[in-house]
Amino acid sequence: MIFNKEIQTEIYTSQVTYQKTKFKLCHGIIHKIDIVFPPGCLGLVFCVIYDNTHQVWPSNPDGYFRSDAEIISFREHLPFLAAPYELNVMTFSVDDTYSHAITVRVGVLPVQVLAPWLLSYDERIRAALGSE
């Protein structure tokens, strides 16, 4: 499954007062992330993605994604197995003239597809027999 969310970041939201957007997903394993910066962002919009209060992308705590007319795309293998199934996308903009919209896409596949070893023995038997 691919989840898609457009995030509009208002004019001059500071790094201290991030704009927080909840991104609801589902149970499974996150396998792909795309962050789309359309033309005109000019590197003025910053994006950081958290799982609860833990920064997951970019992995370094002082890092941000920012770009212009580019899709930042990467593969991942992050089990997403406990509710609530949501990420927090934190954005801020240093543009004092225009608000900007970026798009975040997240690919999630079922555990039995990407990591069957995480299933219990009974769940693996049911999946093999097609009785889920």
N, C-alpha and C positions, 0 to 999 in steps of 0.2 A: 504494500500500500504506500502511496505517496501522499503526504499531507502538505498543504500549501497555505501560506499565510502572508498577506501583504501587510507591511507595517509602515504606517505613516508617522514620521518623526517630525515634530513641530520645530519651529524656528528657535534657535539657540536654547537647547536643553543641555545643561552642563553635565560634566562627568560626575559631579556630586549628586545631581538630581536626575539620574537616568530615567528614561521612559521605560517602564516595565510592561511587557506584553506576554500574557500566558498563551502557550501554544499546546493545545490538547492533542494527544496522540493516542496510541493503544498499546496493549501488552505485546511484546515481541522484542526484536533486536533491531536497533537502529543500524542501518547498513550504508546509508548515503545521506550526505548533507550538501545542499546548494544554497548559496547566499547570492542573490542577484542584485547588483548595484547598477541601475540603469544610467544612461548618459545624463550628465548634469549633476550627479552627486559630488563630483570633483574631490573625493576623499574627505568630504566634510561631515559625512555620517559615519558613526562608529557603531559596531555591533559586537556583542559578547553574548554567548549562550550558556545558560546555567541549568543544571539539574538540581532543583531545589535551591540550596545556597552554595552549591559547589560549581565553580566555573569548569565547563568541559571543553568549550571551543572558543577561542584558541586555548590550547592547553597551558600556556604560560600565563600566570596570574596578572601580569602587567601588559598583556597583549590585547589587541583589538583587530577586528576585520574592518577594513575601509578600502574603498576603491572607486572607480568611475568606469562605466560602460564595460563591466566585467562580471562574469559568474565565477565565484569562488566555489569550487566543487571538490569534494573529497569522499573517499570511502571510509567507513567506520565499522566497528563491530562492538557496539555497546549494548549489553543486555539491559532491557527496560522492562523489568519484571514486577515492580511493586507500584501499587496505586499511591498517589494519583499519577496518571500517565500524562505528565505535562512537563514541558520545558519552559523556562523563563528567558525570553529574548530581551536583552537590555540594549537600548539604543540611546544615543545622544547625538546632537548636531551642533556644530560650531558655526553654521551658516546663520547670518543675521538678516537674510533677505527672503529665503525660500524654505518651505518645508520640503522634505524628501520622502519618497516611499521606496523601501527595499522589499524584496520578496525572499522568504525563507522556505525552502522545501526540505522535507525530511522523509526518507524512505524507511519503512518498518516492515520486516518480514517475520512470520511466525517462528517461534523457537524451534519447532520440529523441522523447519527448513534449514536454518542456519546453524543451530547448535542443539542437535537432538540429545547430546550427552547431558544437557541441563534438565531434561525431562526425567520424571521418576520411571521406574521399571514398568509400572502399570500403564502409565501414559504412553510409553513407547510401544507396548503390546497393543493397546487400543489403536494407536496411529497406524501400526503395521497391518492390523486387521481391518482398518477403515471403519471402526465403530466409534468414532469420536462424535 
